Each structure stands twice: as structure tokens, then as C-alpha cells.
Amino acid sequence: MTNDLSAEEVRALLAAASTGTAFGTNASTWVDRKRLRSTLSAVAKRKRAGELTLLGHSGAKLPASPVEARLETFPNPAPERNYRIHFETVDFTSVCPVTGQPDFARIDIDYVPDRLCVESKSLKFYLASYRNERAFNEAVTNRILDDFVKACAPREATVTAQFSARGGIALTVRAQYPDSNPKEWRSPDHRTKAAD
């Protein structure tokens, strides 16, 4: 079958296709470009699937902390286009570093991928790894953005964390990449500037 080609056979097919010459010595082995494209696509899919360690593995265990967690990626299927991907979860939990009480939040991640997309099961495991993490809400939100950007280098990304009310006060933290003007402070509606 064409999907069972070895790496050497794929390289030979690529070389033959690029030069327009035959592959092998038999006249029936001339390179069919459509067949080559299909074969290379199948090989690439198998390779990508081999790099994903969580997807399709029901025995995977949740990481104990964000340090142990890994955001897995796969190639963007449409890198020539700017399009948005939206993730959301209402199951996020971290721990207050002072009181030790759980902080519950809704996390929304919006991003425009460049060459890589984040695989959703790895994101689920990554976010679950915060369940015992002691950190302030602002630090958690910014770390999620930093780790996300490090994993997939998106064209742009926004992480919004809406933490449940404590003492009657709810907290929303929004972190963006790239930060267009780090010296300028902006409110969530982008209208207010802080005094210099």
C-alpha cells in the first residue's frame, strides 16, 4: 500500500517528482503526482498523530502541576488564513496562595494560529494541572497565556479568566499577546488610560 512507504521511499518519490523522472527501473513506476500528494499527506498525518501523546490514550494521567503539563500541538491546516479558535471551560480551579481555598473560574482562550494549533485534550490536561497550584488569579492568567504562546507561537492570543466571587467581588483577568503597548494600561473595554 502507498501509506506504508518507508522514509527512503518517500524521499525517492519526492526526488523523482521534483525532477519529473521515473522512480525505480520499471516503466510502471512513473510518479503519479496525485498519488504522491495523497501518500505524503497520509504519511504526514501518521507522523502528526504519533507526536500527540494524549489524544486517543484513555490511560493518560493528569499532571500534578503546570510544570509537568505539556501543551501539544499539530500543524495548522490553513496557515495562509487568519482565523480564530476559541476554547472555553467552566471547570478551572486553582488555589489561593494565602488562604489555601479553591478559586473557581471560567477560562476563555481565543487565538489566531500561525504554524501550529493547540490540541484540545492536552489543553484540558494542562488547565486541570492547576487544581493544586497556589497562585494569585492574575499570575495564573498570565502564566496560561505565556505557556500557550510558548507552545504554539500564535499570531495573537487572549486569555480571559472570570473568577467566581469571593466576599461579593468577582474578578476578571484578561491577558493578550502581543502586547501592543506595554506602557499603556487599558481597561477591559480599552477606553481608559492610566495616568503617566
MDAnalysis code that builds the backbone (N, CA, C; Angstrom):
import MDAnalysis as mda
import numpy as np

u = mda.Universe.empty(588, n_residues=196, atom_resindex=np.repeat(np.arange(196), 3), trajectory=True)
u.add_TopologyAttr("name", ["N", "CA", "C"] * 196)
u.add_TopologyAttr("resid", np.arange(1, 197))
u.add_TopologyAttr("resname", ["MET", "THR", "ASN", "ASP", "LEU", "SER", "ALA", "GLU", "GLU", "VAL", "ARG", "ALA", "LEU", "LEU", "ALA", "ALA", "ALA", "SER", "THR", "GLY", "THR", "ALA", "PHE", "GLY", "THR", "ASN", "ALA", "SER", "THR", "TRP", "VAL", "ASP", "ARG", "LYS", "ARG", "LEU", "ARG", "SER", "THR", "LEU", "SER", "ALA", "VAL", "ALA", "LYS", "ARG", "LYS", "ARG", "ALA", "GLY", "GLU", "LEU", "THR", "LEU", "LEU", "GLY", "HIS", "SER", "GLY", "ALA", "LYS", "LEU", "PRO", "ALA", "SER", "PRO", "VAL", "GLU", "ALA", "ARG", "LEU", "GLU", "THR", "PHE", "PRO", "ASN", "PRO", "ALA", "PRO", "GLU", "ARG", "ASN", "TYR", "ARG", "ILE", "HIS", "PHE", "GLU", "THR", "VAL", "ASP", "PHE", "THR", "SER", "VAL", "CYS", "PRO", "VAL", "THR", "GLY", "GLN", "PRO", "ASP", "PHE", "ALA", "ARG", "ILE", "ASP", "ILE", "ASP", "TYR", "VAL", "PRO", "ASP", "ARG", "LEU", "CYS", "VAL", "GLU", "SER", "LYS", "SER", "LEU", "LYS", "PHE", "TYR", "LEU", "ALA", "SER", "TYR", "ARG", "ASN", "GLU", "ARG", "ALA", "PHE", "ASN", "GLU", "ALA", "VAL", "THR", "ASN", "ARG", "ILE", "LEU", "ASP", "ASP", "PHE", "VAL", "LYS", "ALA", "CYS", "ALA", "PRO", "ARG", "GLU", "ALA", "THR", "VAL", "THR", "ALA", "GLN", "PHE", "SER", "ALA", "ARG", "GLY", "GLY", "ILE", "ALA", "LEU", "THR", "VAL", "ARG", "ALA", "GLN", "TYR", "PRO", "ASP", "SER", "ASN", "PRO", "LYS", "GLU", "TRP", "ARG", "SER", "PRO", "ASP", "HIS", "ARG", "THR", "LYS", "ALA", "ALA", "ASP"])
u.atoms.positions = np.array([
    [0.842, -1.181, 0.000],
    [0.000, 0.000, 0.000],
    [0.889, 1.248, 0.000],
    [0.369, 2.326, -0.573],
    [1.159, 3.549, -0.639],
    [1.354, 4.182, 0.729],
    [0.442, 3.958, 1.678],
    [0.569, 4.559, 3.001],
    [1.605, 3.860, 3.861],
    [2.174, 2.759, 3.389],
    [3.166, 2.020, 4.151],
    [4.576, 2.229, 3.619],
    [4.819, 3.361, 2.986],
    [6.135, 3.646, 2.434],
    [7.130, 3.955, 3.542],
    [8.352, 3.542, 3.317],
    [9.414, 3.881, 4.258],
    [9.878, 5.306, 3.994],
    [10.667, 5.827, 4.899],
    [11.198, 7.184, 4.737],
    [12.042, 7.287, 3.469],
    [12.836, 6.238, 3.176],
    [13.670, 6.279, 1.957],
    [12.809, 6.292, 0.699],
    [11.702, 5.524, 0.708],
    [10.822, 5.502, -0.457],
    [10.145, 6.866, -0.653],
    [9.763, 7.500, 0.437],
    [9.146, 8.824, 0.335],
    [10.152, 9.823, -0.230],
    [11.400, 9.785, 0.269],
    [12.434, 10.685, -0.255],
    [12.661, 10.436, -1.741],
    [12.685, 9.173, -2.136],
    [12.890, 8.849, -3.553],
    [11.719, 9.359, -4.396],
    [10.501, 9.202, -3.873],
    [9.334, 9.709, -4.592],
    [9.400, 11.231, -4.734],
    [9.803, 11.898, -3.670],
    [9.932, 13.352, -3.730],
    [10.971, 13.774, -4.757],
    [12.101, 13.095, -4.761],
    [13.163, 13.423, -5.718],
    [12.680, 13.185, -7.137],
    [12.000, 12.070, -7.354],
    [11.508, 11.753, -8.697],
    [10.451, 12.762, -9.139],
    [9.591, 13.148, -8.209],
    [8.538, 14.104, -8.559],
    [9.118, 15.473, -8.874],
    [10.138, 15.875, -8.142],
    [10.704, 17.205, -8.366],
    [11.486, 17.283, -9.670],
    [12.044, 16.163, -10.115],
    [12.812, 16.177, -11.357],
    [11.991, 15.705, -12.551],
    [10.815, 15.124, -12.269],
    [9.976, 14.623, -13.355],
    [10.490, 13.320, -13.928],
    [11.391, 12.627, -13.225],
    [11.920, 11.358, -13.716],
    [11.187, 10.197, -13.098],
    [11.452, 9.023, -13.585],
    [10.809, 7.819, -13.077],
    [11.412, 7.419, -11.744],
    [10.619, 6.721, -10.961],
    [11.074, 6.156, -9.693],
    [11.285, 4.669, -9.937],
    [12.478, 4.178, -9.728],
    [12.770, 2.767, -9.965],
    [13.126, 2.520, -11.412],
    [13.185, 1.257, -11.782],
    [13.567, 0.906, -13.143],
    [12.404, 0.402, -13.967],
    [11.321, 0.030, -13.331],
    [10.166, -0.496, -14.031],
    [9.365, 0.654, -14.638],
    [8.910, 0.532, -15.864],
    [8.155, 1.589, -16.536],
    [6.827, 1.863, -15.836],
    [6.299, 0.904, -15.071],
    [5.015, 1.106, -14.392],
    [5.162, 1.915, -13.104],
    [6.378, 2.327, -12.789],
    [6.586, 3.059, -11.535],
    [6.794, 4.553, -11.746],
    [6.336, 5.088, -12.872],
    [6.396, 6.531, -13.061],
    [5.591, 7.198, -11.960],
    [6.017, 8.353, -11.512],
    [5.377, 9.035, -10.397],
    [4.073, 9.672, -10.843],
    [3.013, 9.314, -10.166],
    [1.714, 9.942, -10.346],
    [1.621, 11.023, -9.278],
    [1.595, 12.289, -9.691],
    [1.652, 13.395, -8.721],
    [0.477, 13.376, -7.734],
    [-0.734, 13.052, -8.188],
    [-1.875, 12.990, -7.272],
    [-1.661, 11.895, -6.228],
    [-1.174, 10.761, -6.687],
    [-0.920, 9.649, -5.781],
    [0.192, 10.024, -4.794],
    [1.208, 10.710, -5.271],
    [2.302, 11.146, -4.409],
    [1.784, 12.108, -3.342],
    [0.976, 13.086, -3.764],
    [0.422, 14.055, -2.820],
    [-0.418, 13.340, -1.756],
    [-1.246, 12.393, -2.174],
    [-2.082, 11.627, -1.250],
    [-1.228, 10.827, -0.270],
    [-0.189, 10.194, -0.788],
    [0.699, 9.390, 0.046],
    [1.424, 10.259, 1.064],
    [1.967, 11.376, 0.603],
    [2.689, 12.260, 1.513],
    [1.758, 12.826, 2.575],
    [0.525, 13.122, 2.205],
    [-0.452, 13.616, 3.168],
    [-0.738, 12.554, 4.226],
    [-0.899, 11.318, 3.808],
    [-1.155, 10.227, 4.755],
    [0.031, 10.004, 5.680],
    [1.245, 10.080, 5.133],
    [2.451, 9.922, 5.952],
    [2.542, 11.057, 6.960],
    [2.243, 12.281, 6.531],
    [2.301, 13.435, 7.429],
    [1.271, 13.302, 8.553],
    [0.059, 12.828, 8.224],
    [-0.968, 12.639, 9.252],
    [-0.527, 11.604, 10.272],
    [0.042, 10.509, 9.804],
    [0.530, 9.476, 10.733],
    [1.622, 10.041, 11.625],
    [2.512, 10.843, 11.049],
    [3.605, 11.434, 11.825],
    [3.048, 12.387, 12.882],
    [2.089, 13.248, 12.478],
    [1.484, 14.178, 13.433],
    [0.783, 13.421, 14.547],
    [0.023, 12.406, 14.202],
    [-0.698, 11.636, 15.212],
    [0.278, 10.964, 16.166],
    [1.455, 10.586, 15.680],
    [2.458, 9.958, 16.530],
    [3.053, 10.919, 17.536],
    [2.985, 12.223, 17.276],
    [3.534, 13.218, 18.185],
    [2.564, 13.581, 19.298],
    [1.290, 13.281, 19.128],
    [0.287, 13.579, 20.148],
    [0.237, 12.416, 21.131],
    [0.581, 12.691, 22.383],
    [0.689, 11.605, 23.366],
    [-0.579, 11.407, 24.177],
    [-1.497, 12.372, 24.181],
    [-2.707, 12.257, 24.993],
    [-3.923, 11.828, 24.188],
    [-4.074, 12.374, 23.000],
    [-5.238, 12.087, 22.176],
    [-5.275, 10.606, 21.822],
    [-6.384, 9.959, 22.126],
    [-6.526, 8.542, 21.818],
    [-5.923, 7.618, 22.859],
    [-5.431, 8.163, 23.948],
    [-4.844, 7.357, 25.015],
    [-5.670, 7.564, 26.286],
    [-6.616, 6.684, 26.541],
    [-7.520, 6.860, 27.677],
    [-6.823, 6.660, 29.019],
    [-5.682, 6.032, 29.057],
    [-4.977, 5.788, 30.309],
    [-4.096, 6.937, 30.759],
    [-4.105, 8.055, 30.021],
    [-3.247, 9.193, 30.376],
    [-3.670, 9.766, 31.720],
    [-2.690, 10.129, 32.537],
    [-2.960, 10.673, 33.868],
    [-2.773, 12.186, 33.874],
    [-3.575, 12.843, 34.701],
    [-3.464, 14.296, 34.825],
    [-2.126, 14.661, 35.450],
    [-1.464, 15.677, 34.922],
    [-0.196, 16.132, 35.523],
    [-0.465, 16.755, 36.891],
    [0.499, 16.650, 37.784],
    [0.345, 17.167, 39.148],
    [0.466, 18.682, 39.218],
    [1.127, 19.297, 38.252],
    [1.307, 20.747, 38.261],
    [1.517, 21.232, 36.826],
    [1.386, 22.544, 36.601],
    [1.618, 23.077, 35.252],
    [3.034, 22.819, 34.745],
    [3.990, 22.684, 35.647],
    [5.372, 22.394, 35.240],
    [5.447, 21.035, 34.557],
    [4.649, 20.076, 35.027],
    [4.644, 18.731, 34.453],
    [3.763, 18.623, 33.210],
    [2.860, 19.563, 33.034],
    [1.919, 19.515, 31.919],
    [2.592, 19.933, 30.617],
    [2.039, 19.451, 29.503],
    [2.596, 19.778, 28.185],
    [1.465, 20.099, 27.226],
    [1.500, 21.292, 26.662],
    [0.543, 21.650, 25.620],
    [1.048, 21.064, 24.310],
    [0.271, 20.173, 23.729],
    [0.664, 19.526, 22.473],
    [0.070, 20.285, 21.297],
    [0.771, 20.244, 20.185],
    [0.350, 20.992, 19.006],
    [0.335, 20.094, 17.770],
    [-0.327, 20.605, 16.745],
    [-0.329, 19.957, 15.434],
    [-0.277, 21.054, 14.378],
    [0.154, 20.739, 13.167],
    [0.273, 21.770, 12.120],
    [-1.072, 22.417, 11.777],
    [-1.059, 23.717, 11.622],
    [-2.247, 24.471, 11.230],
    [-2.664, 24.015, 9.832],
    [-3.903, 23.558, 9.663],
    [-4.331, 23.107, 8.337],
    [-4.547, 24.225, 7.334],
    [-4.622, 25.484, 7.802],
    [-4.832, 26.623, 6.898],
    [-3.949, 27.800, 7.325],
    [-2.623, 27.644, 7.261],
    [-1.727, 28.697, 7.762],
    [-1.768, 29.989, 6.949],
    [-2.298, 29.939, 5.746],
    [-2.358, 31.141, 4.913],
    [-3.525, 32.051, 5.310],
    [-4.403, 31.560, 6.188],
    [-5.602, 32.314, 6.548],
    [-5.559, 32.723, 8.018],
    [-6.040, 33.937, 8.296],
    [-6.244, 34.366, 9.679],
    [-7.635, 33.908, 10.095],
    [-7.716, 33.014, 11.049],
    [-8.994, 32.581, 11.593],
    [-8.835, 32.388, 13.097],
    [-9.927, 32.511, 13.827],
    [-9.892, 32.434, 15.287],
    [-10.321, 31.066, 15.778],
    [-9.654, 30.628, 16.821],
    [-10.033, 29.404, 17.522],
    [-10.395, 29.827, 18.945],
    [-11.494, 29.294, 19.449],
    [-11.981, 29.652, 20.786],
    [-12.085, 28.391, 21.642],
    [-11.443, 28.425, 22.795],
    [-11.578, 27.371, 23.805],
    [-12.264, 27.993, 25.009],
    [-13.097, 27.221, 25.686],
    [-13.675, 27.703, 26.934],
    [-13.920, 26.531, 27.870],
    [-13.752, 26.804, 29.158],
    [-14.061, 25.817, 30.187],
    [-14.568, 26.535, 31.422],
    [-15.522, 25.919, 32.083],
    [-16.026, 26.462, 33.345],
    [-15.524, 25.619, 34.521],
    [-14.656, 24.663, 34.231],
    [-14.170, 23.716, 35.243],
    [-12.820, 24.082, 35.843],
    [-12.327, 25.287, 35.623],
    [-10.982, 25.628, 36.076],
    [-10.950, 25.859, 37.587],
    [-9.903, 25.317, 38.218],
    [-9.691, 25.513, 39.653],
    [-8.216, 25.706, 39.919],
    [-7.911, 26.703, 40.747],
    [-6.566, 26.876, 41.293],
    [-6.749, 27.138, 42.786],
    [-5.672, 27.437, 43.486],
    [-5.737, 27.598, 44.939],
    [-5.190, 28.967, 45.322],
    [-5.902, 29.654, 46.214],
    [-5.434, 30.943, 46.723],
    [-4.139, 30.720, 47.499],
    [-3.086, 31.492, 47.205],
    [-1.808, 31.271, 47.877],
    [-1.811, 31.685, 49.351],
    [-2.793, 32.487, 49.753],
    [-2.841, 32.955, 51.139],
    [-3.743, 32.069, 51.995],
    [-4.976, 31.854, 51.531],
    [-5.956, 31.120, 52.341],
    [-5.957, 29.620, 52.096],
    [-5.448, 29.194, 50.933],
    [-5.496, 27.773, 50.582],
    [-6.864, 27.334, 50.083],
    [-7.772, 28.280, 49.912],
    [-9.118, 27.974, 49.417],
    [-9.095, 27.870, 47.887],
    [-9.977, 27.046, 47.332],
    [-10.010, 26.930, 45.867],
    [-10.586, 28.179, 45.212],
    [-10.039, 28.536, 44.062],
    [-10.557, 29.608, 43.218],
    [-11.130, 28.958, 41.965],
    [-12.396, 29.212, 41.713],
    [-13.068, 28.639, 40.546],
    [-13.173, 29.702, 39.461],
    [-12.993, 29.278, 38.206],
    [-13.027, 30.264, 37.123],
    [-13.530, 29.660, 35.827],
    [-14.031, 30.540, 35.006],
    [-14.288, 30.218, 33.601],
    [-13.085, 30.760, 32.846],
    [-12.454, 29.922, 32.033],
    [-11.302, 30.332, 31.222],
    [-11.715, 30.315, 29.753],
    [-11.467, 31.433, 29.066],
    [-11.670, 31.528, 27.617],
    [-10.330, 31.827, 26.979],
    [-9.993, 31.073, 25.955],
    [-8.765, 31.320, 25.195],
    [-9.167, 31.507, 23.739],
    [-8.837, 32.661, 23.194],
    [-9.072, 32.965, 21.782],
    [-7.722, 33.202, 21.142],
    [-7.488, 32.571, 19.990],
    [-6.210, 32.811, 19.322],
    [-6.323, 32.666, 17.824],
    [-5.387, 33.314, 17.140],
    [-5.230, 33.177, 15.694],
    [-3.947, 32.366, 15.510],
    [-4.075, 31.127, 15.040],
    [-2.870, 30.301, 14.910],
    [-1.969, 30.768, 13.782],
    [-0.690, 30.473, 13.938],
    [0.265, 30.713, 12.860],
    [0.564, 29.359, 12.226],
    [1.666, 28.723, 12.586],
    [2.006, 27.418, 12.002],
    [1.457, 26.251, 12.807],
    [1.115, 26.489, 14.095],
    [0.683, 25.402, 14.965],
    [-0.652, 25.708, 15.637],
    [-1.425, 24.643, 15.888],
    [-2.657, 24.724, 16.661],
    [-2.472, 23.899, 17.931],
    [-3.146, 24.280, 19.001],
    [-3.070, 23.535, 20.255],
    [-4.135, 22.443, 20.251],
    [-3.720, 21.245, 20.613],
    [-4.625, 20.099, 20.677],
    [-5.455, 20.216, 21.956],
    [-6.778, 20.064, 21.847],
    [-7.683, 20.389, 22.953],
    [-7.553, 19.467, 24.168],
    [-7.270, 18.185, 23.986],
    [-7.139, 17.307, 25.147],
    [-5.912, 17.690, 25.973],
    [-4.834, 18.061, 25.316],
    [-3.652, 18.486, 26.066],
    [-3.935, 19.785, 26.816],
    [-4.758, 20.679, 26.231],
    [-5.148, 21.909, 26.923],
    [-5.990, 21.574, 28.151],
    [-6.890, 20.621, 28.009],
    [-7.717, 20.181, 29.140],
    [-6.834, 19.677, 30.278],
    [-5.848, 18.838, 29.965],
    [-4.937, 18.312, 30.983],
    [-4.084, 19.429, 31.576],
    [-3.633, 20.345, 30.727],
    [-2.821, 21.474, 31.199],
    [-3.614, 22.308, 32.202],
    [-4.842, 22.681, 31.847],
    [-5.652, 23.508, 32.744],
    [-5.989, 22.762, 34.032],
    [-6.235, 21.471, 33.958],
    [-6.528, 20.666, 35.150],
    [-5.324, 20.595, 36.082],
    [-4.131, 20.783, 35.552],
    [-2.926, 20.697, 36.380],
    [-2.820, 21.843, 37.384],
    [-3.655, 22.857, 37.241],
    [-3.656, 23.991, 38.177],
    [-4.465, 23.703, 39.444],
    [-5.124, 22.556, 39.534],
    [-6.043, 22.289, 40.641],
    [-5.378, 22.375, 42.011],
    [-4.072, 22.147, 42.104],
    [-3.346, 22.259, 43.373],
    [-2.321, 23.391, 43.360],
    [-2.364, 24.208, 42.323],
    [-1.383, 25.290, 42.159],
    [-1.784, 26.503, 42.988],
    [-0.893, 26.907, 43.885],
    [-1.152, 28.078, 44.731],
    [-0.596, 29.313, 44.021],
    [-1.512, 30.180, 43.576],
    [-1.097, 31.396, 42.868],
    [-2.258, 32.378, 42.837],
    [-1.906, 33.655, 42.761],
    [-2.933, 34.677, 42.605],
    [-3.555, 34.560, 41.217],
    [-4.813, 34.979, 41.123],
    [-5.558, 34.868, 39.867],
    [-4.849, 35.557, 38.709],
    [-4.253, 36.713, 38.971],
    [-3.547, 37.463, 37.929],
    [-2.339, 36.684, 37.415],
    [-1.620, 36.043, 38.336],
    [-0.442, 35.254, 37.957],
    [-0.844, 34.026, 37.145],
    [-1.935, 33.380, 37.549],
    [-2.426, 32.191, 36.835],
    [-2.764, 32.553, 35.392],
    [-3.518, 33.625, 35.214],
    [-3.960, 34.022, 33.869],
    [-2.772, 34.342, 32.974],
    [-1.820, 35.094, 33.489],
    [-0.652, 35.457, 32.688],
    [0.228, 34.247, 32.396],
    [0.316, 33.321, 33.319],
    [1.110, 32.110, 33.067],
    [0.463, 31.247, 31.986],
    [-0.861, 31.137, 32.029],
    [-1.563, 30.368, 30.985],
    [-1.245, 30.975, 29.618],
    [-1.324, 32.302, 29.516],
    [-1.012, 32.953, 28.241],
    [0.442, 32.704, 27.840],
    [1.361, 32.868, 28.767],
    [2.783, 32.660, 28.455],
    [3.053, 31.236, 27.968],
    [2.491, 30.252, 28.654],
    [2.690, 28.853, 28.256],
    [2.043, 28.559, 26.908],
    [0.871, 29.151, 26.677],
    [0.160, 28.962, 25.416],
    [0.971, 29.527, 24.254],
    [1.488, 30.739, 24.435],
    [2.291, 31.389, 23.390],
    [3.577, 30.608, 23.145],
    [4.200, 30.131, 24.207],
    [5.429, 29.340, 24.069],
    [5.175, 28.047, 23.286],
    [4.010, 27.435, 23.492],
    [3.699, 26.158, 22.830],
    [3.408, 26.310, 21.346],
    [2.634, 27.347, 20.959],
    [2.178, 27.390, 19.568],
    [2.538, 28.654, 18.796],
    [3.157, 29.652, 19.438],
    [3.553, 30.902, 18.774],
    [2.443, 31.440, 17.867],
    [1.281, 31.773, 18.459],
    [0.166, 32.256, 17.633],
    [0.417, 33.673, 17.108],
    [-0.360, 34.061, 16.118],
    [-0.286, 35.436, 15.620],
    [-0.814, 36.395, 16.679],
    [-1.843, 35.958, 17.382],
    [-2.357, 36.707, 18.519],
    [-3.121, 35.758, 19.416],
    [-3.231, 36.130, 20.698],
    [-3.949, 35.292, 21.659],
    [-4.456, 36.153, 22.802],
    [-5.602, 35.753, 23.340],
    [-6.177, 36.397, 24.512],
    [-6.657, 35.316, 25.462],
    [-6.270, 35.443, 26.723],
    [-6.770, 34.553, 27.767],
    [-7.599, 35.410, 28.707],
    [-8.850, 35.010, 28.902],
    [-9.745, 35.709, 29.821],
    [-10.145, 34.733, 30.912],
    [-9.899, 35.108, 32.160],
    [-10.246, 34.273, 33.309],
    [-11.255, 35.022, 34.161],
    [-12.454, 34.464, 34.276],
    [-13.511, 35.051, 35.093],
    [-13.619, 34.231, 36.371],
    [-13.033, 34.745, 37.445],
    [-13.024, 34.026, 38.713],
    [-14.309, 34.290, 39.480],
    [-14.808, 33.265, 40.132],
    [-16.048, 33.374, 40.910],
    [-15.873, 34.358, 42.053],
    [-17.005, 34.927, 42.457],
    [-16.985, 35.951, 43.507],
    [-16.514, 35.386, 44.836],
    [-15.698, 36.192, 45.509],
    [-15.261, 35.941, 46.886],
    [-15.550, 37.197, 47.662],
    [-16.248, 37.068, 48.761],
    [-16.588, 38.254, 49.539],
    [-17.423, 39.232, 48.743],
    [-18.193, 38.717, 47.789],
    [-19.074, 39.560, 46.985],
    [-18.401, 40.247, 45.809],
    [-17.100, 39.963, 45.584],
    [-16.388, 40.609, 44.475],
    [-15.886, 39.546, 43.497],
    [-16.333, 39.670, 42.263],
    [-15.838, 38.786, 41.201],
    [-14.621, 39.438, 40.553],
    [-13.761, 38.628, 39.970],
    [-12.525, 39.138, 39.365],
    [-12.384, 38.563, 37.962],
    [-12.123, 39.430, 36.992],
    [-11.844, 39.002, 35.625],
    [-10.466, 39.515, 35.240],
    [-9.636, 38.618, 34.739],
    [-8.294, 38.979, 34.287],
    [-8.209, 38.650, 32.800],
    [-7.734, 39.606, 32.012],
    [-7.566, 39.392, 30.569],
    [-6.116, 39.713, 30.211],
    [-5.447, 38.737, 29.615],
    [-4.061, 38.923, 29.170],
    [-4.017, 38.709, 27.663],
    [-3.248, 39.555, 26.959],
    [-3.212, 39.498, 25.498],
    [-1.791, 39.383, 24.976],
    [-1.688, 38.725, 23.829],
    [-0.431, 38.618, 23.105],
    [-0.731, 38.932, 21.647],
    [0.075, 39.725, 20.971],
    [1.172, 40.503, 21.522],
    [0.625, 41.696, 22.286],
    [1.396, 42.167, 23.211],
    [1.025, 43.344, 23.985],
    [1.435, 44.546, 23.145],
    [0.466, 45.202, 22.533],
    [0.769, 46.254, 21.557],
    [1.490, 47.447, 22.164],
    [1.187, 47.783, 23.398],
    [1.865, 48.906, 24.034],
    [1.967, 48.616, 25.528],
    [3.032, 47.970, 25.965],
    [3.124, 47.551, 27.357],
    [3.146, 48.704, 28.353],
    [3.459, 49.925, 27.924],
    [3.491, 51.061, 28.839],
    [2.113, 51.662, 29.035],
    [1.188, 51.280, 28.187],
    [-0.160, 51.828, 28.257],
    [-1.061, 50.838, 28.977],
    [-1.733, 51.295, 29.989],
    [-2.680, 50.444, 30.686],
    [-4.049, 50.621, 30.062],
    [-4.722, 49.512, 29.808],
    [-6.047, 49.604, 29.214],
    [-7.052, 48.846, 30.064],
    [-8.243, 49.407, 30.201],
    [-9.320, 48.719, 30.892],
    [-9.871, 47.638, 29.969],
    [-10.739, 46.751, 30.476],
    [-11.297, 45.702, 29.602],
    [-11.998, 46.235, 28.369],
    [-12.554, 47.451, 28.425],
    [-13.201, 47.980, 27.221],
    [-12.265, 48.870, 26.398],
    [-10.974, 48.910, 26.773],
    [-9.911, 49.604, 26.008],
    [-10.137, 51.106, 25.862],
    [-10.841, 51.755, 26.807],
    [-11.094, 53.186, 26.684],
    [-10.283, 54.027, 27.665],
    [-9.917, 53.446, 28.792],
    [-9.286, 54.234, 29.847],
    [-7.793, 54.043, 29.855],
    [-7.046, 55.139, 29.940],
    [-5.575, 55.058, 30.081],
    [-5.206, 55.477, 31.484],
    [-4.205, 54.834, 32.023],
    [-3.702, 55.221, 33.336],
    [-2.889, 56.502, 33.211],
    [-2.887, 57.262, 34.268],
    [-2.092, 58.492, 34.280],
    [-0.614, 58.142, 34.242],
    [0.165, 58.949, 33.540],
    [1.621, 58.703, 33.438],
    [2.327, 58.897, 34.734],
])
